[in-house]
Amino acid sequence: MRRSAVRDLAIVLGCSWLVRAAVIATWPRSAHSDDLDSWMQVAQQLREGANPYVTTSIVKWPPFALVVVWTIDRAARLLDISFFLSMRLALIAAESAIVIVLYLMLIRFAEAPRVRWLLLAGISLNPIAILFVCQHENIDVFVGLFVVLALWALVEYDRTGDVVPWLAGCLALGLGAFAKTVPLVLAPLLAPGLRAASRLGRTLGVVLFLGPIALGLSVVFVLSPRAVFDNVVRYRSISGYFGVTGFFDAVHLHAASRVYDHLFTVVLIVVVCGLFVVAWRRGLDTSATVLLAGLMLAAIPALGPGYGPQYAYWYVPPLLASYLLLDDGWRRILLAFYAVAAVTYIVEYALLIALGRFLVAFFSGSSTLERASAWLSTPGHETLLRVPLFIAFLVLLIEGSRRLRALLVDRAVR
């Protein structure tokens, strides 16, 4: 069985690395997102001994991002390679770790060939994943890694009842929140273990969950409280390019967009608290745990006031895992969502200015592509381009919520 696992992982990772190496070798250097330019600016500030929370408005999250960027920059100088290539290699390494963790988690629930093909299609050959790590260049893949580590630990806790995996899940989600605050919405996943744990276990779990982000933010807050409050605490993703706020802004209802921003935050807090209570009372089995994680992480970019295509790595790993754990109808929904998302992402990264527009980079002399890129790279037109993806999100969330409710009811009956 060990030899089989090594062979499967070698196939999946080998295909992943070959495809990404081919993209890196052939993609024009200009085909990279604005986010990469921002991280290069942060790296320059760190080299000069400056505090990017003060000297720039780029860093919007806890200081995990600074640690990653500093490490990537040091590795680039040590290996005498570009920051661009060093960032790509770091993201590919984190993505490979996701593949390994998902394989080790899912092999308990499905035959090895099914798991292998799922990871090949869902990550190795997935254009969304390829374009993210090779062209977009952001740290969201680390959020995905911490989420799957947490799911692996919580699945093991559900299987064994051992408190140690539950504590490991608390730590993994805490580190995910240290990378970006969004994994805090997955607190309901910890409710069953919190209820079963002793008083000391509960204390340790809470510390492991909230400690990394509290400690990290406290250090940078002491150094520059105003900058951290403005750039991190008050930060919201950019609105007007997708979904509800995109529709509002397209018809010049900017005040409604701002109201929706505040309303979504309140509703999200209420939903998280409600799910925590339900999970505390009824518990969560493996399928419910994985599905809830995928739905919560997909709901934020789908329904929230701000959107970024890089957020896909929040929800793709748990949704991939749910493919093997739920019914055939859910699998068909995921395949349809995959198709719509893949086409949307290819068009976006081919033509949108902020995302690197690889098609324009390949045909740099084409005035037609330049005009198409400029026309599409506006909030209203980006919103229009993403309408099929928004509809696909709604179907995914509605059908997923129905299945989650059924799982919770079934758990209560048992």
Residue pairs with C-beta under 8 A, 6 or more apart in sequence:
4 112
5 103
5 104
5 107
5 112
8 103
8 112
8 115
8 116
9 99
9 100
9 103
11 116
11 120
12 99
12 103
12 116
12 119
12 120
12 123
12 124
13 96
13 99
13 100
13 124
15 120
15 124
15 125
16 92
16 95
16 96
16 99
16 123
16 124
16 125
17 92
17 96
19 124
19 125
19 130
20 88
20 92
20 130
20 133
20 134
23 130
23 134
23 135
24 85
24 88
24 134
27 134
27 135
27 358
27 361
28 358
28 361
28 362
28 364
29 84
30 356
30 361
30 364
31 135
31 356
31 357
31 358
31 361
31 362
32 84
32 135
32 136
32 137
32 356
33 135
33 136
33 137
33 138
33 354
33 355
33 356
34 354
34 355
35 136
35 137
35 138
35 310
36 84
36 87
36 136
36 137
38 56
38 58
39 58
39 69
39 72
39 83
39 87
39 137
39 138
40 83
41 56
41 58
42 52
42 56
42 58
42 59
42 65
42 66
42 69
43 69
43 70
43 72
43 73
43 83
45 51
45 52
45 55
45 56
46 52
46 66
46 69
46 70
46 73
47 73
51 220
51 223
51 224
51 227
52 58
52 59
52 66
53 59
53 220
53 223
53 224
53 227
53 228
53 231
53 232
54 224
54 227
57 231
59 65
59 66
59 231
59 232
60 231
60 232
60 235
61 179
61 180
61 181
61 232
61 235
62 177
62 178
62 179
62 180
62 181
62 212
62 213
62 216
62 217
62 220
62 232
63 216
63 217
63 219
63 220
64 139
64 142
64 175
64 178
64 179
64 180
64 216
65 139
65 179
68 90
68 139
68 142
71 90
72 83
72 86
72 87
72 90
73 83
73 86
75 86
75 89
75 90
76 82
76 83
76 85
76 86
79 86
84 137
87 137
88 133
88 134
88 137
91 132
91 133
91 137
91 141
92 133
94 141
94 142
94 144
94 145
95 123
95 129
95 133
95 141
95 145
97 145
98 123
98 141
98 144
98 145
98 148
98 317
99 119
99 123
99 124
101 145
101 148
101 149
101 152
102 115
102 119
102 123
102 148
102 317
102 320
102 321
103 115
103 116
103 119
104 152
105 148
105 151
105 152
105 155
105 321
106 115
106 118
106 321
106 324
107 115
108 155
108 159
109 286
109 324
109 325
110 118
110 324
114 324
115 324
118 320
118 323
118 324
119 320
122 129
122 316
122 320
122 323
122 338
123 129
123 316
123 320
126 316
126 338
126 342
127 342
127 345
127 346
128 312
128 316
128 341
128 342
128 345
129 312
129 313
129 316
131 345
131 346
131 349
132 138
132 140
132 141
132 309
132 310
132 312
132 313
133 141
135 349
135 355
135 356
135 358
136 309
136 310
136 349
136 355
136 356
138 310
139 179
139 180
140 180
140 310
140 311
140 312
140 313
140 314
141 313
142 176
142 179
143 176
143 179
143 180
143 182
143 183
143 313
143 314
144 313
144 314
144 316
144 317
146 172
146 173
146 175
146 176
146 179
146 183
147 172
147 173
147 176
147 183
147 186
147 293
147 297
147 314
147 317
147 318
148 317
148 318
148 321
149 168
149 172
150 169
150 172
150 173
150 176
150 183
150 186
150 189
150 293
151 169
151 189
151 289
151 290
151 293
151 317
151 318
151 321
153 165
153 166
153 168
153 169
153 172
154 165
154 166
154 169
154 189
154 190
154 193
154 289
155 286
155 289
155 290
156 162
156 165
157 163
157 165
157 166
157 169
157 193
158 192
158 284
158 285
158 286
158 289
159 286
161 196
163 193
163 196
163 197
163 201
166 190
166 193
166 197
166 201
166 205
167 201
167 204
167 205
167 208
169 189
169 190
169 193
170 190
170 193
170 204
170 205
170 206
170 208
170 209
171 208
171 209
171 212
173 183
173 184
173 186
173 187
173 189
173 190
173 209
174 208
174 209
174 210
174 211
174 212
174 213
175 212
176 182
176 183
176 186
177 183
177 184
177 209
177 210
177 212
177 213
178 212
178 213
178 216
181 213
182 297
182 300
182 314
183 297
184 213
185 268
185 272
185 296
185 297
185 300
186 292
186 293
186 296
186 297
187 209
187 272
187 276
188 272
188 275
188 276
188 278
188 279
188 284
188 292
188 296
189 279
189 284
189 289
189 292
189 293
190 205
190 209
191 276
191 277
191 279
191 280
191 284
192 279
192 280
192 283
192 284
193 205
194 202
194 205
194 206
194 280
195 280
197 205
217 228
217 232
220 228
221 228
221 229
236 261
236 305
236 306
237 301
237 304
237 305
237 306
237 307
237 308
238 306
238 307
238 308
239 245
239 246
239 249
239 257
239 261
239 305
239 306
239 307
240 246
240 248
240 249
240 257
240 379
240 383
241 307
241 379
241 382
241 383
241 386
242 301
242 307
242 382
242 383
242 386
242 389
242 390
243 302
243 303
243 304
243 307
243 383
243 386
243 390
243 393
244 257
244 260
244 303
244 305
245 257
245 260
245 261
245 305
245 306
246 307
246 379
246 380
246 382
246 383
246 386
247 383
248 254
248 256
248 257
248 260
249 257
249 379
249 380
249 383
250 379
250 380
250 383
250 384
257 305
260 305
261 305
264 303
264 304
264 305
268 300
268 304
272 296
275 292
275 296
278 408
279 292
281 412
282 408
282 411
282 412
283 411
284 292
284 408
284 411
285 407
285 411
286 325
287 322
287 325
287 326
287 407
288 404
288 407
288 408
288 411
290 318
290 321
290 322
290 325
291 318
291 322
291 325
291 326
291 400
291 403
291 404
291 407
292 404
293 318
294 315
294 318
294 319
294 321
294 322
294 400
295 396
295 397
295 400
295 401
295 404
297 314
297 315
297 318
298 314
298 315
298 319
298 393
298 396
298 397
298 400
299 397
300 311
300 314
301 307
301 308
301 311
301 312
301 314
301 315
302 390
302 393
302 394
302 396
302 397
303 393
303 397
307 386
309 345
309 348
309 349
309 355
312 341
312 345
319 334
319 337
319 396
322 330
322 334
322 400
323 330
323 331
323 334
326 403
327 403
329 399
330 399
330 400
330 403
333 395
333 396
333 399
333 400
334 396
336 392
336 395
337 392
337 393
337 395
337 396
340 388
340 389
340 391
340 392
341 389
341 392
343 388
344 385
344 386
344 388
344 389
347 385
348 355
348 382
348 385
349 355
349 356
349 357
349 358
350 357
350 358
350 359
350 360
351 357
351 359
351 360
351 369
351 372
351 373
351 376
351 377
352 373
352 376
352 377
352 382
353 373
353 374
353 377
354 377
357 373
359 369
360 366
360 369
360 370
360 373
363 369
375 381
376 382
376 385
